[in-house]
Amino acid sequence: MRHEFESILCYLNKTHGFDFSANRYSSLERKINNRTAFLKIMDAQSYIRYIEAHPEELITLIDLLTINVSRFFRNTLTFELIAKKMLPAMIAEKTKTKDLCLRVWSVGCAEGEEPYSIAILINETIEKEKNEFDVNIFATDVNQKILQKAREGIYHFDQIKDIKYGLLCKYFTIKDDTYILSPKIKKMVDFSFYNVIDPRTYVPPESVFGNFDLVLCRNLLIYFKAERQSIIFDKLIRSLSQKGCLVLGKAEKMPVKFKKYFSKENNYGHIHLKYS
């Protein structure tokens, strides 16, 4: 049975680029076995043929296998750097040049905690500077179910426990042990399905064009092998504006061949500035 299970993972990796080698195999195997049992499919090759005949099954399977554990302001230091240094500098430069548009892309957004965290910080910065900006935040993921949950903006304590009390009171309403995000912040984020290794596009179609001032791609690259990471980094570079900022996860390293495009902002926030 282990061989059957591994052949499905191999198929997902070879044909669609999803690499689950960093995941716990016992959990993946259980989920796949439950799914095939539900469909009354007895072997891996039959299930692969089923996926090929029913494209929507691929989305269902990826929904089951992807891990979407996140929370607001996860890795607090990174968000402090964004709030205290990166955003004020961006907004000051844009105000100076009269470019009053701010574009952000959250890659692998899970239930929306990351893009909503950025939306809160942007709103705080704009209110403080008393500027009128056109803010466009695009958040993408391959998991359709969690994208819908993200649009709802309803969270539990474990997801909001890192939020400062003042921001929690300002941007959330508490009801029946849930935390409901304010409509103002929800409206700032556009959620959509997007596979970052899709060769047909280099940015989410909903964004029309790239030119992002800020791209967050955290804790996503660990699911892909080196060749797929290169595809992703090529997209990220092309998607950034001339002086755009790229934020990676703390366990992720930029491939050597792409470092020439960036100047490292610091050694602890995993923030990289694109050379102009």
Secondary structure, 3 states (H helix, E strand, C coil): CHHHHHHHHHHHHHHHCCCCCCCCHHHHHHHHHHHHHHHCCCCHHHHHHHHHHCHHHHHHHHHHHCCCCCCCCCCHHHHHHHHHHHHHHHHHHHHHHCCCEEEEEEECCCCCHHHHHHHHHHHHHHHHHCCCCEEEEEEEECCHHHHHHHHHCEECHHHHCCCCHHHHHHHEEEECCEEEECHHHHCCEEEEECCCCCCCCCCCHHHCCCCEEEEEECCCHHHCCHHHHHHHHHHHHHHEEEEEEEEECCCCCCCHHHHHHEEECCCCCCEEEECC
